[in-house]
Amino acid sequence: MKTPPSILFLNRVYPPADGATGKLLAELAPALVQRGHRVTVVTAESGAGGKPGEHVNGVQVERVHGLPFTRASHWRRALSYLSLYPALLWCALRLPRADVVVTLTDPPLLLLLGVLIKTVKGSRHIHWAQDLYPELAEEMKVLPQGGVVARTLRWLSTGGLRHADRVIAVGRCMKARIIARGVKPTAVQIIPNWGHSAEATGGSRVANPFRVEHELGGRFVVMYSGNLGLAHPFEAILDAAERLRESHPTALFLFVGSGPRLHWVREQVLKRSLHNVRFLPFQPKEKLAHSLAAADIHLASMQHELCGLVVPSKVYGVMAAGRPCVFLGPEESEAAQFILQHGCGSVLTKATGARLASCLAQWMGDESLLRETRDRVEAVAERVSLGAAVRAFSHSIQEIGGSSSIPARLKASEPHSPITSTMTTSS
């Protein structure tokens, strides 16, 4: 067997710096090391710590300096990005040649550095698309829709996508968007993200230490866990909480996390006197499994116009915890398709407070439905586990990196084979 290809990852964040893409990479990279790959990560320095060059869990981590990252204004964030591109590129060019360079999407257009490294050093290039720019920036009103800046960025991004040896999309909806840019369908592979609590199982509600710690008792916990971001609508959730406040007093809506819309959600809860809503901060990784499994059912939401631009990966964490999920968003989204395909919850394509309240009341009133769904969730959770993603990444990298001797046990198909099952849907 040939030595597995060496890999160079480029991304703005990597632990101890906070960030969703960094957390994913920090789980994937060491797992690839265990499969024999030599892995290097080039990332930005942060105030969270971390040495400029160090080995972490077998991964060589090189940190470069740029202007401090801030969300205070779009212009200051753009300047931070602009200062980081040359630093990341210079560091990558000075390192020993890697067989495969993998770019993520933080900062946007990082894939262009992959094109340059491929040209200069002869590495193969894989772009791991977590979101699509500039469309996402346009939909979030960061850039004027169809303006000169957006058109220029789209032209650059499309060129980078077409020059990549492979593009990894995190869902079928995103793959369709990438193909619409003119990328060959055969060059786009789907590898879903995974739940950060793959070790979690459904377990007993009574014995769950998170429920005990926070005195959740016999409450029926409806949990929203993760980022309360601009891409996530919360109006229907708050309306449903208001409707169920008196009719279903055991129902508790629990928000676990933070984000730019947290302040607005808190204001609404106070304004409406929603005593059936509680808030908790982001949970540390060692508590996340119990936190997610403490819920009876989870909520995830996404704006319709963002379908294919982002994929709410929190659904996979819910699956890993063995809990059903109610998704509020477009049926074409990968998250909705996964739930419907595997019978893991409900999908509300036109979410209103009344429809969500009715949906949750149905779940609360049918314990057998909850048990059957949990069994199905646990059965399909492996399809979106870290292990499944590592196998798929390693196989893809070996294909692109030119290794011809790939053991059959390393080969992995896309983890979306249809499963026929009973499913609960609402529209």
C-alpha positions as CSV (number, residue, x, y, z in Angstrom):
1,M,0.0,0.0,0.0
2,K,1.3,3.4,-0.9
3,T,1.8,6.1,1.8
4,P,-1.5,8.1,2.1
5,P,-1.2,11.6,0.5
6,S,-0.1,14.5,2.8
7,I,-2.7,17.2,3.4
8,L,-2.5,20.9,3.9
9,F,-5.7,22.6,5.3
10,L,-6.3,26.3,5.1
11,N,-8.8,27.9,7.4
12,R,-9.1,31.1,9.5
13,V,-10.0,29.4,12.8
14,Y,-8.7,26.4,14.6
15,P,-8.9,25.6,18.3
16,P,-8.4,27.1,20.8
17,A,-9.9,29.9,18.6
18,D,-13.7,29.6,18.5
19,G,-15.6,28.9,15.2
20,A,-17.8,26.3,13.7
21,T,-15.4,25.4,10.8
22,G,-12.5,25.2,13.2
23,K,-14.3,22.7,15.4
24,L,-15.1,20.5,12.4
25,L,-11.5,20.7,11.2
26,A,-10.1,19.9,14.7
27,E,-12.1,16.7,14.7
28,L,-11.3,15.7,11.1
29,A,-7.6,16.4,11.0
30,P,-6.4,14.2,13.9
31,A,-8.6,11.4,12.6
32,L,-6.9,11.6,9.2
33,V,-3.5,11.5,11.0
34,Q,-4.7,8.2,12.5
35,R,-5.3,6.9,9.0
36,G,-1.7,7.6,8.0
37,H,-2.0,11.0,6.4
38,R,0.6,13.7,7.3
39,V,-1.6,16.7,8.1
40,T,-0.8,20.4,8.4
41,V,-3.2,23.2,9.3
42,V,-2.4,26.9,8.4
43,T,-4.7,29.2,10.4
44,A,-4.8,32.6,12.0
45,E,-3.5,33.6,15.4
46,S,-6.1,34.5,18.0
47,G,-6.3,35.9,21.4
48,A,-7.5,32.5,22.6
49,G,-3.9,31.2,22.7
50,G,-2.0,28.6,20.7
51,K,1.6,28.7,19.6
52,P,2.7,29.9,16.2
53,G,3.9,26.4,15.3
54,E,3.1,23.4,17.3
55,H,1.9,19.7,17.1
56,V,-1.6,19.2,18.4
57,N,-3.0,15.7,18.4
58,G,-0.5,14.7,15.6
59,V,-1.4,17.7,13.5
60,Q,1.2,20.4,12.6
61,V,-0.5,23.7,13.2
62,E,1.0,26.9,11.8
63,R,-0.5,30.2,12.9
64,V,-0.1,33.4,11.0
65,H,-0.7,37.0,12.0
66,G,-3.3,39.3,10.5
67,L,-5.5,42.2,11.6
68,P,-7.7,41.3,14.5
69,F,-11.0,39.7,13.4
70,T,-14.1,41.7,14.4
71,R,-17.8,41.7,13.7
72,A,-18.1,45.3,14.6
73,S,-18.5,46.4,11.0
74,H,-18.4,44.8,7.5
75,W,-15.5,47.0,6.5
76,R,-13.3,46.1,9.4
77,R,-14.1,42.5,8.9
78,A,-13.2,42.8,5.2
79,L,-9.8,44.4,6.2
80,S,-9.1,41.6,8.5
81,Y,-9.7,39.1,5.7
82,L,-7.6,41.1,3.3
83,S,-4.7,41.1,5.7
84,L,-5.0,37.4,6.3
85,Y,-4.9,36.1,2.6
86,P,-1.3,37.0,1.9
87,A,-0.1,35.7,5.3
88,L,-1.9,32.4,4.8
89,L,-0.5,32.1,1.3
90,W,3.1,33.0,2.2
91,C,3.1,30.4,5.0
92,A,1.7,27.7,2.8
93,L,4.2,28.4,0.1
94,R,7.1,28.2,2.5
95,L,6.0,24.8,3.9
96,P,7.1,21.5,2.3
97,R,4.8,20.6,-0.6
98,A,1.6,18.8,0.3
99,D,0.0,16.3,-2.0
100,V,-3.4,17.8,-1.5
101,V,-4.4,21.3,-0.3
102,V,-7.9,21.6,1.2
103,T,-9.4,25.1,1.5
104,L,-12.5,25.9,3.6
105,T,-14.8,28.9,3.3
106,D,-13.5,31.0,6.2
107,P,-12.6,33.6,5.1
108,P,-14.7,33.8,1.9
109,L,-12.8,33.1,-1.4
110,L,-10.1,31.2,0.4
111,L,-10.4,28.7,-2.5
112,L,-8.4,31.2,-4.6
113,L,-5.3,30.5,-2.5
114,G,-5.8,26.8,-3.2
115,V,-5.7,27.6,-6.9
116,L,-2.4,29.6,-6.5
117,I,-0.8,26.9,-4.3
118,K,-1.8,24.3,-6.9
119,T,-0.2,26.4,-9.7
120,V,3.0,27.1,-7.8
121,K,3.7,23.8,-6.0
122,G,1.8,21.3,-8.1
123,S,-0.5,20.1,-5.2
124,R,-4.0,18.9,-6.0
125,H,-6.8,21.1,-4.7
126,I,-10.0,20.2,-2.9
127,H,-12.4,22.9,-1.8
128,W,-14.5,22.0,1.2
129,A,-17.6,24.3,0.8
130,Q,-19.4,25.1,4.0
131,D,-21.3,27.9,2.4
132,L,-21.4,29.8,-0.9
133,Y,-20.2,33.4,-1.4
134,P,-21.1,36.0,-2.5
135,E,-24.7,34.7,-2.6
136,L,-24.8,34.3,1.1
137,A,-23.6,37.8,1.6
138,E,-26.2,39.1,-0.8
139,E,-29.0,37.3,1.0
140,M,-27.8,38.5,4.4
141,K,-27.8,42.1,3.0
142,V,-24.0,42.4,3.5
143,L,-23.6,43.1,-0.2
144,P,-26.1,44.7,-2.6
145,Q,-27.9,42.1,-4.6
146,G,-26.3,41.9,-8.1
147,G,-24.0,44.8,-7.5
148,V,-20.6,45.3,-9.0
149,V,-18.8,43.9,-5.9
150,A,-21.0,40.8,-5.8
151,R,-20.6,40.2,-9.5
152,T,-16.9,40.4,-9.3
153,L,-16.7,38.1,-6.3
154,R,-19.0,35.6,-8.0
155,W,-16.7,35.6,-11.1
156,L,-13.7,35.0,-8.9
157,S,-15.4,32.3,-6.9
158,T,-16.7,30.5,-9.9
159,G,-13.3,30.5,-11.5
160,G,-11.8,29.0,-8.3
161,L,-14.5,26.3,-8.1
162,R,-14.0,25.3,-11.7
163,H,-10.2,25.0,-11.2
164,A,-10.5,22.8,-8.1
165,D,-9.8,19.1,-8.6
166,R,-12.8,18.4,-6.4
167,V,-15.4,20.3,-4.5
168,I,-16.9,18.8,-1.4
169,A,-20.4,20.0,-0.7
170,V,-22.2,19.4,2.6
171,G,-25.6,18.7,1.1
172,R,-27.5,17.9,-2.1
173,C,-29.0,21.4,-2.2
174,M,-25.5,22.9,-2.1
175,K,-24.3,20.6,-4.8
176,A,-27.0,21.8,-7.1
177,R,-26.0,25.4,-6.4
178,I,-22.4,24.6,-7.2
179,I,-23.3,22.8,-10.4
180,A,-25.4,25.8,-11.5
181,R,-22.1,27.8,-11.3
182,G,-20.8,25.7,-14.2
183,V,-18.8,23.1,-12.2
184,K,-18.9,19.6,-13.6
185,P,-21.2,17.3,-11.6
186,T,-18.6,14.6,-11.5
187,A,-16.2,17.1,-9.7
188,V,-18.7,17.7,-6.8
189,Q,-18.9,15.2,-3.9
190,I,-21.3,15.2,-1.0
191,I,-19.8,14.6,2.4
192,P,-22.2,15.8,5.2
193,N,-21.0,17.5,8.3
194,W,-21.4,15.4,11.5
195,G,-22.7,15.8,15.0
196,H,-20.1,17.0,17.5
197,S,-21.5,14.5,20.1
198,A,-21.1,11.3,18.1
199,E,-20.6,9.4,21.4
200,A,-24.0,10.4,22.7
201,T,-26.9,8.0,22.8
202,G,-30.5,8.6,23.6
203,G,-30.2,7.2,27.1
204,S,-32.6,7.7,30.0
205,R,-34.2,11.1,30.5
206,V,-34.3,10.6,34.3
207,A,-30.6,9.7,34.5
208,N,-29.4,12.4,32.2
209,P,-27.0,14.6,34.3
210,F,-27.8,17.7,32.3
211,R,-31.5,17.4,33.1
212,V,-30.7,16.8,36.8
213,E,-28.2,19.8,36.9
214,H,-30.8,22.2,35.5
215,E,-33.8,20.8,37.3
216,L,-35.7,19.9,34.1
217,G,-37.6,17.2,36.0
218,G,-40.6,15.9,34.1
219,R,-40.7,18.8,31.6
220,F,-41.1,18.1,27.9
221,V,-38.0,19.9,26.7
222,V,-38.1,21.5,23.2
223,M,-34.6,22.6,22.6
224,Y,-32.9,25.0,20.2
225,S,-29.2,24.4,20.6
226,G,-26.5,26.4,18.7
227,N,-26.1,29.7,17.1
228,L,-29.0,32.2,17.2
229,G,-27.9,33.8,13.9
230,L,-29.3,36.1,11.3
231,A,-30.0,33.1,9.0
232,H,-32.4,31.5,11.6
233,P,-36.0,32.8,12.0
234,F,-37.4,32.5,15.5
235,E,-40.8,34.2,15.2
236,A,-42.7,30.9,14.8
237,I,-40.9,29.4,17.7
238,L,-41.8,32.2,20.1
239,D,-45.4,32.2,18.8
240,A,-45.7,28.5,19.4
241,A,-44.3,28.9,22.9
242,E,-47.0,31.6,23.6
243,R,-49.7,29.2,22.3
244,L,-48.5,26.3,24.4
245,R,-47.9,28.3,27.5
246,E,-51.3,27.5,29.1
247,S,-52.5,24.5,27.1
248,H,-49.4,22.4,27.6
249,P,-47.8,23.6,30.9
250,T,-45.2,20.8,30.9
251,A,-43.6,22.1,27.7
252,L,-40.3,24.0,28.1
253,F,-38.6,25.8,25.3
254,L,-34.9,25.8,26.0
255,F,-32.4,27.9,24.0
256,V,-28.9,26.7,24.5
257,G,-26.3,29.0,22.8
258,S,-25.7,32.5,21.7
259,G,-25.6,34.7,18.6
260,P,-26.6,38.0,17.1
261,R,-30.4,37.4,17.6
262,L,-30.2,36.3,21.2
263,H,-30.9,39.8,22.5
264,W,-34.0,40.1,20.3
265,V,-35.3,36.7,21.4
266,R,-34.7,37.6,25.1
267,E,-36.6,40.8,24.6
268,Q,-39.6,39.0,23.0
269,V,-39.7,36.5,25.9
270,L,-39.8,39.3,28.4
271,K,-42.4,41.3,26.4
272,R,-44.7,38.3,26.1
273,S,-44.1,37.0,29.6
274,L,-43.1,33.6,28.3
275,H,-42.3,31.8,31.6
276,N,-42.1,28.5,29.6
277,V,-38.9,29.7,27.8
278,R,-35.4,29.4,29.4
279,F,-31.9,30.3,28.2
280,L,-28.5,28.6,28.8
281,P,-25.1,29.5,27.3
282,F,-23.1,27.3,24.9
283,Q,-22.1,24.1,26.5
284,P,-18.5,22.9,26.6
285,K,-17.7,19.9,24.4
286,E,-17.5,17.5,27.3
287,K,-21.1,18.4,28.2
288,L,-22.6,18.7,24.7
289,A,-23.6,15.0,24.4
290,H,-25.7,15.1,27.6
291,S,-27.0,18.6,26.7
292,L,-28.4,17.5,23.4
293,A,-29.7,14.2,24.8
294,A,-31.6,16.1,27.5
295,A,-34.1,17.3,25.0
296,D,-37.3,15.4,24.1
297,I,-37.3,17.1,20.7
298,H,-35.1,19.6,18.9
299,L,-35.8,22.6,16.7
300,A,-33.7,23.8,13.8
301,S,-34.6,26.7,11.4
302,M,-33.4,28.4,8.3
303,Q,-34.6,31.1,6.0
304,H,-35.9,29.8,2.7
305,E,-33.8,32.0,0.5
306,L,-30.6,30.5,2.0
307,C,-31.3,26.9,0.8
308,G,-28.2,25.5,-0.7
309,L,-26.0,28.4,0.5
310,V,-25.7,26.9,4.0
311,V,-26.8,23.6,5.6
312,P,-27.8,23.6,9.3
313,S,-25.4,21.0,10.6
314,K,-27.0,21.1,14.1
315,V,-29.4,18.5,12.8
316,Y,-26.6,16.0,12.6
317,G,-25.7,16.7,16.3
318,V,-29.3,16.0,17.1
319,M,-29.2,12.7,15.2
320,A,-26.0,11.7,17.1
321,A,-27.9,12.4,20.4
322,G,-30.7,10.1,19.3
323,R,-33.4,12.7,19.3
324,P,-36.0,13.7,16.7
325,C,-35.9,17.2,15.1
326,V,-38.5,19.6,13.8
327,F,-37.0,21.6,11.0
328,L,-38.5,25.0,10.0
329,G,-37.4,25.8,6.5
330,P,-37.4,24.8,2.8
331,E,-38.1,21.2,2.0
332,E,-35.3,21.2,-0.6
333,S,-32.7,21.8,2.1
334,E,-30.4,18.9,2.9
335,A,-31.5,19.0,6.5
336,A,-35.2,18.6,5.6
337,Q,-34.4,15.9,3.0
338,F,-32.5,13.9,5.6
339,I,-35.3,14.1,8.2
340,L,-37.9,13.2,5.6
341,Q,-35.8,10.4,4.0
342,H,-35.0,8.7,7.3
343,G,-38.2,9.5,9.3
344,C,-36.2,11.4,11.9
345,G,-38.8,14.1,12.8
346,S,-41.0,16.7,11.1
347,V,-40.5,19.4,8.5
348,L,-42.6,22.6,8.4
349,T,-42.0,24.3,5.1
350,K,-44.3,27.2,5.9
351,A,-43.7,27.6,9.6
352,T,-46.2,29.6,11.7
353,G,-46.7,29.6,15.4
354,A,-50.0,27.7,15.0
355,R,-48.5,25.0,12.9
356,L,-45.5,24.5,15.1
357,A,-47.6,24.4,18.2
358,S,-49.9,21.8,16.6
359,C,-46.9,19.8,15.5
360,L,-45.3,19.8,19.0
361,A,-48.6,19.0,20.7
362,Q,-48.7,15.9,18.4
363,W,-45.3,14.8,19.5
364,M,-46.0,15.4,23.2
365,G,-49.2,13.4,23.0
366,D,-47.7,10.3,21.3
367,E,-45.0,8.6,23.4
368,S,-44.9,5.6,21.1
369,L,-44.1,7.9,18.2
370,L,-41.3,9.4,20.1
371,R,-39.8,6.0,21.0
372,E,-40.1,4.7,17.4
373,T,-38.5,7.8,16.0
374,R,-35.6,7.7,18.5
375,D,-35.0,4.1,17.4
376,R,-34.8,5.2,13.7
377,V,-32.6,8.2,14.6
378,E,-30.1,6.0,16.4
379,A,-30.1,3.5,13.5
380,V,-29.2,6.2,10.9
381,A,-26.9,8.4,13.0
382,E,-23.8,6.5,11.7
383,R,-24.5,7.9,8.3
384,V,-23.6,11.4,9.5
385,S,-21.0,10.5,12.1
386,L,-17.4,11.7,12.3
387,G,-16.3,8.2,11.3
388,A,-18.3,8.2,8.1
389,A,-16.9,11.6,7.2
390,V,-13.3,10.6,7.9
391,R,-13.6,7.5,5.7
392,A,-15.2,9.5,2.9
393,F,-12.5,12.3,3.1
394,S,-9.6,9.8,3.2
395,H,-10.9,8.0,0.2
396,S,-11.5,11.3,-1.7
397,I,-8.0,12.6,-0.8
398,Q,-6.4,9.4,-1.9
399,E,-8.2,9.5,-5.2
400,I,-7.3,13.1,-5.8
401,G,-3.7,12.7,-4.4
402,G,-2.9,10.0,-6.9
403,S,-2.7,7.0,-4.6
404,S,-3.6,3.9,-6.5
405,S,-3.5,1.3,-3.7
406,I,-6.6,1.9,-1.7
407,P,-7.8,-0.9,0.5
408,A,-11.5,-1.8,0.1
409,R,-12.1,-1.0,3.7
410,L,-11.2,2.6,3.1
411,K,-13.7,3.0,0.2
412,A,-16.8,4.9,1.2
413,S,-19.9,5.9,-0.8
414,E,-21.8,9.0,-0.2
415,P,-23.8,8.4,3.0
416,H,-27.2,9.1,1.5
417,S,-28.6,5.8,0.3
418,P,-32.4,5.9,0.5
419,I,-34.2,4.2,3.5
420,T,-37.8,3.5,3.3
421,S,-39.4,4.2,6.7
422,T,-42.5,5.8,8.3
423,M,-42.0,9.5,8.7
424,T,-43.8,12.4,10.4
425,T,-44.2,15.4,8.2
426,S,-46.1,18.7,8.4
427,S,-46.2,21.4,5.8
